[in-house]
Amino acid sequence: MKCSKCLQDAIFFQPYSGLHLCGQHIIADVEAKAKKVIRAHGWLKSRDHIAVLLFGDQGGSALLYFLKKLTEQRSDIRITALIITDKKSIGSNTLRAKHIAECLDTEFLEVSLSEESECGAGTLAAKNPEISSLPMFPTSDSILPDGIAQKHGITKIAWGLCLDDAAGVVLDHIIRGDGEKLVRNSSFGDAIIRICPFIAVTAAEISLYAELCGCGNEMTINPEPGDGLHKDVNDMLDHYTDNHPATKYALLNLGENLMGLTTGIAGLIYACECYGKYQQGICNDGSISIEVTNVAR
Ligand SMILES: [Zn+2]
């Protein structure tokens, strides 16, 4: 089968568009989607210091590669790899993250949440180190408190949330009957802006992009975080998407629309971050979530 856009052999079929793509056009397609999202939301500004969360996974390394490439001619924008550690998590993931940063010739900032908590910036992550083992769902003030980000001059935090993650969170909330959380989460004050340029790119495309760009020898993305229901929802969504390929895009749009005109995609990203805490049975205020409470009765 030939690529739908050139005469090269296709290596990937994109079910929702009906296109067969060669390696070169997969790269072009992923980058075009990411650039469109960045433009639409004004995520790149002069004098930005963007910290890319690296957990040693493909999503983070692909995102770092992309943002470095995108800004290579922009001396007014600084890209840093952000590696979060705590006393219990210093291990292979941290080493892998450092290796990725070095391979991509990127300065990295290693933040120890344990040390930060000892000097008064205590967070949920410090109380619950397992949170930091959820690569796809870093939580806003648990993974990197805004105060720490500001201390290091960071203006935006980039993380590798992909279409599958965002769609899964939206559907999960609806199925649990707590869709109002999507709306309620949209009020997030003056938090440091989170950007997710790959939010409209599928996990499979990001994996392929990472491999084609030479940064794919890392953990695959989608480590299936969360509880049994979340896994069931994701399995169901994947199965349904096999026959209805645009479903995840529809859920992404639904989530963004539920957030309303004022917060839009930023609200959805925030909801996904909150979901990381929810999945750990911990709410924003540190209390136990409703579902966990019910199970305990
Ligand atoms: Zn092609």
Residues whose N, C-alpha, C, O or C-beta is under 5 A from the ligand:
A	BS01	ZN	C3 K5 C6 Q8 C22 H25
